[in-house]
Amino acid sequence: MVTINTESALTPRSLRDTRAYEYVCFGSCCGRRIVICLDIGVIAGALPFITDHFVLTSRLQEWVVSSMMLGAAIGALFNGWLSFRLGRKYSLMAGAILFVLGSIGSAFATSVEMLIAARVVLGIAVGIASYTAPLYLSEMASENVRGKMISMYQLMVTLGIVLAFLSDTAFSYSGNWRAMLGVLALPAVLLIILVVFLPNSPRWLAEKGRHIEAEEVLRMLRDTSEKAREELNEIRESLKLKQGGWALFKINRNVRRAVFLGMLLQAMQQFTGMNIIMYYAPRIFKMAGFTTTEQQMIATLVVGLTFMFATFIAVFTVDKAGRKPALKIGFSVMALGTLVLGYCLMQLITVRLPVACPGSLLA
């Protein structure tokens, strides 16, 4: 094993401010996640007002919503290359800058075509950050808190959606959809400022052969210089083994099964249709008999709060309950919920009466 014994002027600081510095990095990544998910929630509330303003058909409404996913797919195609060339830090900054441009473009759109183009830019930012932020977080966090930080990172998804629904509810009284979309630029600008002060990932620095800089970053993040040096040596060794990853995938059946299982779980989450419900929640509640915009937005906010509450429970119980039971319970509840929702919508389409759905009784 190759070791580095450079005893620089950086002296060990036992139990120093490493945790504070680590949590600053964590907060930055979580802020990025919140910014991403703000758009998911915001477009749900803004869509009815955008539809009225531009007199959109159902097909154009679909384009306004899905254009962000199109951009995210584009961003996902080159985010790996970008994070390797620029580093995790500057990839995060590039994504945040694109998010600001997309938000401002959406707010000042004078046509539906301009709005769709701006949302594609937003999507590219989402595609970049969705890969880079968790990667940066996992490389900066120490081993004993890495799992908890990743779990909390997921909680930020629901927090971002809830904040967006709160913003939508506040602006729904005036119907100002431009303010709904433009307000997304504010947290993105704050994120850009914060990212300026973040260090580069020690793993990326090691990949570039900048081992002294990598050790200096680890010294800021770990309790002692010895731990920093040990982790750097582990990173160097893992980078050597990285070259055999594809060969291991081809010859090891268990590795292939694990990879395909992870891909399948991600696909199943999308096939549940939860994202569609989040994007079109106000419209669904309108079909269910919630007549006013305020009622629709409040009902949508309740959905977001439920989403956040369930995620909060999962984050703090999954280690004790286990992953498989959590997956079984989660998918079972989602299956039951979508079956009930599907039945309600079928009745609404067939009978054309709001009372066909139990939710209309709450209006």
C-alpha positions as CSV (number, residue, x, y, z in Angstrom):
1,M,0.0,0.0,0.0
2,V,1.3,3.4,-0.9
3,T,1.4,5.8,2.0
4,I,1.9,9.5,2.3
5,N,3.9,10.7,5.2
6,T,4.0,14.4,4.4
7,E,3.8,16.2,7.7
8,S,2.7,19.6,6.6
9,A,2.1,22.7,8.7
10,L,-1.5,21.5,9.1
11,T,-1.5,20.2,12.7
12,P,-4.0,17.7,13.9
13,R,-7.0,19.3,15.7
14,S,-8.6,16.7,17.9
15,L,-12.4,17.0,17.8
16,R,-12.0,20.4,16.1
17,D,-14.5,22.0,13.8
18,T,-14.5,19.1,11.4
19,R,-18.1,18.2,12.1
20,A,-19.2,21.8,11.4
21,Y,-17.3,21.8,8.2
22,E,-18.7,18.5,7.2
23,Y,-22.2,19.6,7.9
24,V,-21.6,22.8,5.8
25,C,-20.9,20.5,2.8
26,F,-23.9,18.4,3.7
27,G,-26.1,21.5,3.9
28,S,-24.9,22.7,0.5
29,C,-25.8,19.4,-1.1
30,C,-29.2,19.3,0.7
31,G,-29.8,22.9,-0.5
32,R,-29.1,21.7,-4.0
33,R,-31.7,18.9,-3.6
34,I,-34.3,21.3,-2.2
35,V,-33.8,23.7,-5.2
36,I,-34.3,20.8,-7.6
37,C,-37.5,19.6,-5.9
38,L,-38.9,23.1,-5.6
39,D,-39.5,23.0,-9.3
40,I,-41.4,19.7,-9.0
41,G,-43.8,21.3,-6.6
42,V,-44.0,24.7,-8.1
43,I,-45.0,23.6,-11.6
44,A,-48.0,21.7,-10.1
45,G,-49.4,24.9,-8.7
46,A,-48.4,27.2,-11.5
47,L,-49.8,25.0,-14.3
48,P,-53.5,26.0,-14.0
49,F,-52.6,29.7,-14.2
50,I,-50.1,29.1,-17.1
51,T,-52.9,27.2,-18.9
52,D,-55.3,30.1,-18.5
53,H,-52.7,32.7,-19.6
54,F,-51.5,30.9,-22.7
55,V,-54.8,29.0,-23.4
56,L,-53.0,25.7,-23.5
57,T,-54.3,22.5,-24.9
58,S,-53.8,19.3,-22.9
59,R,-50.9,18.4,-25.2
60,L,-49.2,21.7,-24.6
61,Q,-49.7,21.3,-20.8
62,E,-47.9,17.9,-21.1
63,W,-45.0,19.6,-22.9
64,V,-44.7,22.3,-20.3
65,V,-44.5,19.7,-17.5
66,S,-42.4,17.1,-19.3
67,S,-39.9,19.5,-20.9
68,M,-38.0,19.5,-17.6
69,M,-37.7,15.7,-17.7
70,L,-36.4,16.0,-21.3
71,G,-33.8,18.4,-20.1
72,A,-32.9,16.2,-17.1
73,A,-32.3,13.3,-19.5
74,I,-30.0,15.5,-21.6
75,G,-28.1,16.6,-18.5
76,A,-27.8,13.0,-17.3
77,L,-26.1,12.0,-20.5
78,F,-23.0,14.1,-19.8
79,N,-23.0,14.7,-16.0
80,G,-20.5,11.9,-15.4
81,W,-18.1,13.4,-17.9
82,L,-18.7,16.9,-16.4
83,S,-18.1,15.9,-12.8
84,F,-14.9,14.2,-13.8
85,R,-13.5,17.1,-15.9
86,L,-14.7,20.0,-13.8
87,G,-14.9,18.3,-10.5
88,R,-17.9,17.9,-8.2
89,K,-17.7,21.4,-6.9
90,Y,-17.8,23.2,-10.2
91,S,-20.4,20.8,-11.7
92,L,-22.7,21.8,-8.8
93,M,-22.0,25.5,-9.6
94,A,-22.7,25.0,-13.3
95,G,-26.0,23.3,-12.5
96,A,-27.0,26.1,-10.1
97,I,-26.2,28.7,-12.8
98,L,-28.3,26.9,-15.3
99,F,-31.1,26.7,-12.7
100,V,-31.0,30.4,-12.2
101,L,-31.1,31.0,-16.0
102,G,-34.0,28.6,-16.4
103,S,-36.0,30.0,-13.6
104,I,-35.6,33.6,-14.8
105,G,-36.4,32.5,-18.4
106,S,-39.6,30.7,-17.2
107,A,-40.7,33.7,-15.2
108,F,-40.3,36.1,-18.1
109,A,-41.5,33.8,-20.9
110,T,-43.7,35.6,-23.4
111,S,-44.7,32.5,-25.3
112,V,-45.3,28.8,-24.5
113,E,-42.3,28.0,-26.7
114,M,-40.0,30.2,-24.6
115,L,-41.4,28.6,-21.5
116,I,-40.7,25.1,-22.7
117,A,-37.2,26.1,-23.7
118,A,-36.5,27.6,-20.3
119,R,-37.8,24.5,-18.6
120,V,-35.5,22.3,-20.7
121,V,-32.6,24.4,-19.3
122,L,-34.0,23.8,-15.8
123,G,-34.1,20.1,-16.6
124,I,-30.4,20.1,-17.7
125,A,-29.5,21.6,-14.3
126,V,-31.6,19.0,-12.5
127,G,-29.9,16.2,-14.5
128,I,-26.4,17.5,-13.6
129,A,-27.2,18.0,-9.9
130,S,-29.1,14.7,-9.4
131,Y,-25.9,12.8,-10.1
132,T,-23.3,15.3,-8.7
133,A,-24.8,16.3,-5.4
134,P,-25.1,12.8,-3.8
135,L,-21.7,11.8,-5.3
136,Y,-20.1,14.8,-3.7
137,L,-21.9,14.2,-0.4
138,S,-20.8,10.5,-0.2
139,E,-17.2,11.5,-1.0
140,M,-17.1,14.3,1.7
141,A,-18.9,12.6,4.5
142,S,-17.1,10.4,7.0
143,E,-17.9,6.7,7.1
144,N,-19.8,6.8,10.4
145,V,-22.3,9.5,9.3
146,R,-22.4,8.8,5.6
147,G,-25.5,6.6,5.7
148,K,-27.4,9.1,7.9
149,M,-26.5,12.0,5.6
150,I,-27.6,10.2,2.5
151,S,-30.9,9.4,4.2
152,M,-31.4,13.0,5.3
153,Y,-30.6,14.0,1.7
154,Q,-33.6,12.1,0.6
155,L,-35.7,13.9,3.2
156,M,-34.7,17.2,1.5
157,V,-36.6,16.0,-1.6
158,T,-39.9,16.1,0.3
159,L,-39.0,19.3,2.1
160,G,-38.4,21.0,-1.2
161,I,-41.8,19.8,-2.6
162,V,-43.6,21.0,0.6
163,L,-41.9,24.4,0.4
164,A,-42.9,24.7,-3.2
165,F,-46.5,23.8,-2.4
166,L,-46.5,26.5,0.4
167,S,-45.2,29.0,-2.1
168,D,-47.8,28.0,-4.6
169,T,-50.6,28.3,-2.0
170,A,-49.4,31.8,-1.1
171,F,-49.2,33.0,-4.7
172,S,-52.4,31.2,-5.8
173,Y,-54.6,34.0,-4.3
174,S,-53.1,36.4,-6.9
175,G,-52.6,33.9,-9.6
176,N,-49.1,35.2,-10.2
177,W,-47.5,32.2,-11.9
178,R,-44.5,34.2,-13.0
179,A,-43.6,34.8,-9.3
180,M,-44.1,31.1,-8.6
181,L,-41.5,30.2,-11.2
182,G,-39.2,33.2,-10.7
183,V,-38.8,32.7,-6.9
184,L,-36.9,29.5,-7.7
185,A,-33.9,31.6,-8.7
186,L,-33.4,33.0,-5.2
187,P,-32.3,29.7,-3.4
188,A,-30.2,28.8,-6.5
189,V,-28.3,32.1,-6.2
190,L,-27.7,31.5,-2.5
191,L,-26.4,28.0,-3.5
192,I,-24.0,29.5,-6.0
193,I,-22.5,31.7,-3.3
194,L,-22.2,28.8,-0.8
195,V,-20.6,26.5,-3.3
196,V,-17.8,29.0,-3.9
197,F,-16.5,28.3,-0.4
198,L,-16.7,24.5,-0.6
199,P,-13.6,22.4,-1.2
200,N,-13.1,20.0,-4.1
201,S,-13.8,16.4,-3.4
202,P,-10.8,14.5,-2.1
203,R,-11.5,11.6,-4.3
204,W,-11.6,13.8,-7.4
205,L,-8.4,15.4,-6.3
206,A,-6.8,12.0,-5.9
207,E,-8.0,11.0,-9.4
208,K,-6.2,14.0,-10.8
209,G,-3.0,13.1,-8.9
210,R,-3.3,16.1,-6.5
211,H,-2.7,14.0,-3.4
212,I,-1.4,16.8,-1.2
213,E,-4.5,18.9,-1.8
214,A,-6.7,15.8,-1.2
215,E,-5.0,15.2,2.2
216,E,-5.5,18.9,3.1
217,V,-9.2,18.6,2.4
218,L,-9.5,15.4,4.4
219,R,-7.6,17.0,7.3
220,M,-10.4,19.7,7.4
221,L,-13.1,17.0,7.4
222,R,-11.7,14.3,9.7
223,D,-10.9,14.4,13.4
224,T,-7.2,13.6,13.1
225,S,-4.5,13.8,10.5
226,E,-4.0,10.0,10.9
227,K,-7.6,9.4,9.8
228,A,-7.2,11.7,6.9
229,R,-4.1,10.0,5.8
230,E,-5.7,6.5,6.1
231,E,-8.7,7.5,4.1
232,L,-6.5,9.0,1.4
233,N,-4.6,5.7,1.1
234,E,-7.9,3.8,0.9
235,I,-9.0,6.2,-1.9
236,R,-5.8,5.6,-3.8
237,E,-6.2,1.8,-3.5
238,S,-9.9,1.9,-4.6
239,L,-8.9,3.9,-7.6
240,K,-6.5,1.2,-8.6
241,L,-9.3,-1.4,-8.3
242,K,-11.7,0.7,-10.2
243,Q,-10.2,-0.4,-13.5
244,G,-11.5,-3.9,-13.0
245,G,-15.1,-2.9,-12.3
246,W,-16.5,-3.9,-15.7
247,A,-14.7,-7.2,-15.7
248,L,-16.1,-7.9,-12.3
249,F,-19.6,-7.1,-13.6
250,K,-19.2,-9.6,-16.5
251,I,-17.8,-12.5,-14.5
252,N,-19.6,-12.2,-11.1
253,R,-23.3,-13.1,-11.2
254,N,-24.0,-11.6,-7.8
255,V,-22.7,-8.2,-8.9
256,R,-24.9,-8.3,-12.0
257,R,-27.9,-9.2,-9.9
258,A,-27.2,-6.4,-7.4
259,V,-26.9,-3.8,-10.3
260,F,-30.1,-5.0,-12.1
261,L,-32.0,-5.0,-8.8
262,G,-31.0,-1.4,-8.1
263,M,-32.1,-0.4,-11.6
264,L,-35.3,-2.3,-11.3
265,L,-36.2,-0.6,-8.0
266,Q,-35.6,2.8,-9.5
267,A,-37.8,1.9,-12.5
268,M,-40.5,0.6,-10.3
269,Q,-40.5,3.8,-8.3
270,Q,-41.2,5.7,-11.5
271,F,-43.8,3.3,-12.8
272,T,-45.9,3.9,-9.6
273,G,-46.8,7.2,-11.2
274,M,-46.1,9.2,-8.0
275,N,-44.4,12.0,-10.1
276,I,-47.4,12.3,-12.3
277,I,-49.6,12.7,-9.2
278,M,-47.3,15.4,-7.8
279,Y,-47.2,17.3,-11.1
280,Y,-50.9,17.2,-11.7
281,A,-52.2,17.2,-8.1
282,P,-54.3,20.4,-8.4
283,R,-55.9,19.2,-11.6
284,I,-56.7,15.9,-10.0
285,F,-58.3,17.6,-7.1
286,K,-60.3,19.8,-9.4
287,M,-61.7,16.7,-11.1
288,A,-62.5,15.4,-7.6
289,G,-64.7,18.3,-6.9
290,F,-62.5,20.8,-5.2
291,T,-64.0,23.9,-7.0
292,T,-61.7,26.8,-6.0
293,T,-58.0,27.2,-6.6
294,E,-57.4,27.7,-2.9
295,Q,-59.1,24.4,-2.1
296,Q,-57.0,22.6,-4.7
297,M,-53.7,24.1,-3.5
298,I,-54.5,23.3,0.2
299,A,-55.3,19.7,-0.7
300,T,-52.1,19.5,-2.8
301,L,-50.2,20.8,0.2
302,V,-51.7,18.1,2.4
303,V,-50.3,15.5,-0.2
304,G,-46.8,17.1,0.1
305,L,-46.9,17.1,3.9
306,T,-48.0,13.4,3.9
307,F,-45.1,12.7,1.6
308,M,-42.6,14.4,3.9
309,F,-44.0,12.8,7.0
310,A,-43.7,9.3,5.5
311,T,-40.2,10.0,4.4
312,F,-39.3,11.3,7.9
313,I,-40.5,8.0,9.4
314,A,-38.6,6.0,6.9
315,V,-35.3,7.8,7.5
316,F,-35.3,7.2,11.2
317,T,-36.7,3.6,11.2
318,V,-35.2,1.9,8.1
319,D,-32.0,0.9,9.9
320,K,-34.0,-0.9,12.6
321,A,-36.8,-2.3,10.5
322,G,-34.7,-3.3,7.6
323,R,-34.7,-2.4,3.9
324,K,-36.8,-5.2,2.6
325,P,-39.8,-4.7,5.0
326,A,-39.7,-1.0,4.2
327,L,-39.9,-1.7,0.5
328,K,-42.7,-4.2,1.0
329,I,-44.7,-1.8,3.1
330,G,-44.0,1.1,0.8
331,F,-44.9,-0.6,-2.5
332,S,-48.0,-2.2,-0.9
333,V,-49.3,1.2,0.3
334,M,-48.5,2.8,-3.1
335,A,-50.4,-0.1,-4.9
336,L,-53.4,0.4,-2.7
337,G,-53.4,4.2,-3.1
338,T,-53.0,4.1,-6.9
339,L,-55.8,1.5,-7.2
340,V,-58.2,3.7,-5.2
341,L,-57.1,6.8,-7.2
342,G,-57.6,4.9,-10.5
343,Y,-61.0,3.7,-9.5
344,C,-62.0,7.3,-8.5
345,L,-60.8,8.7,-11.9
346,M,-62.6,6.0,-13.8
347,Q,-65.8,6.8,-12.1
348,L,-65.3,10.5,-12.8
349,I,-64.7,9.9,-16.5
350,T,-67.7,7.5,-16.7
351,V,-70.3,9.2,-14.7
352,R,-69.0,12.8,-15.0
353,L,-70.0,13.6,-11.4
354,P,-67.7,15.0,-8.7
355,V,-69.3,12.9,-6.0
356,A,-68.0,9.7,-7.7
357,C,-64.7,10.3,-5.8
358,P,-64.7,10.2,-2.0
359,G,-62.3,13.2,-2.0
360,S,-65.0,15.4,-3.3
361,L,-66.9,15.1,0.0
362,L,-64.1,17.1,1.6
363,A,-64.4,20.1,-0.7
